[in-house]
Amino acid sequence: MSKDSNPERVLQIGFYAGLLLVFLGVLEPLRGSLSVLFGSALIAGVTYKYRDPQHGYYLIAAVLIFIGVLTLMIRYYFSGIDVETALLSSWGLFILAYPIGWLFILVLLFVRLFWMKKI
């Protein structure tokens, strides 16, 4: 980076790129979950690097999405599309971390847009 680059501008670009990945990943639930995972990790990393006041919440959301996506991939690996084989139904409870983390990012976005003055 050059000397005159603005760190707030880098925060904005990283934040918006992560949001784009998060929202594009919703279009396809299984393969798009990796996009949501990388987008949430990008948002958590950028907000942590620039010490955003909400960086801890973004990290929690990224961890929830990671747990949910990992569980989704493990379940898909063992049972494929058929949800009645190979794994107990209780594995589905861990997948709930994925949409909860996504909704948490959405709530944080609305907090940022409507209550915080700047990024």
Buried (B, 14 or more C-beta within 10 A) or exposed (E): EEEEEEEEEBBBEBBEBBBEBBBEBBEEEEEBBBBBBBBBBBBBBBBBEBEBEEBEBBBBBBBBBBBBBBBBBBBEEEBEEEEEEEBEEEBEEBBEBBBBBBEBBBEBBEEBEEEEEEB
